[in-house]
């Protein structure tokens, strides 16, 4: 069965709404310089599956996060850990950027993030 004609447009529009997975996926793609196809590969699913997931509400941080991510992963048949990794990556970077924008100085409670440079070979195999 082919996806409905409106799915791609709806998924693209969802990227404008911060409460959706579409926004988180767009942010991840921006941060990691990934195409829609590469995002789908990172999640171990199809582009169509990412489009459907994009329409979902973004899991809330806190105690219910794991359960909500698990429900989404089960519903769309994607790897739970891969989906959680993408969502947490976006949350961490956004939190660090927000802290920097507020002019906070690094301190004991700050989160430090070490990034590794990807070689060209890593980029082609991911």
HELIX and SHEET records of a PDB file:
HELIX    1   1 UNK A    7  UNK A   14  1                                   8    
HELIX    2   2 UNK A   21  UNK A   32  1                                  12    
HELIX    3   3 UNK A   36  UNK A   43  1                                   8    
HELIX    4   4 UNK A   47  UNK A   54  1                                   8    
HELIX    5   5 UNK A   65  UNK A   76  1                                  12    
HELIX    6   6 UNK A   80  UNK A  101  1                                  22    
HELIX    7   7 UNK A  120  UNK A  125  1                                   6    
END                                                                             
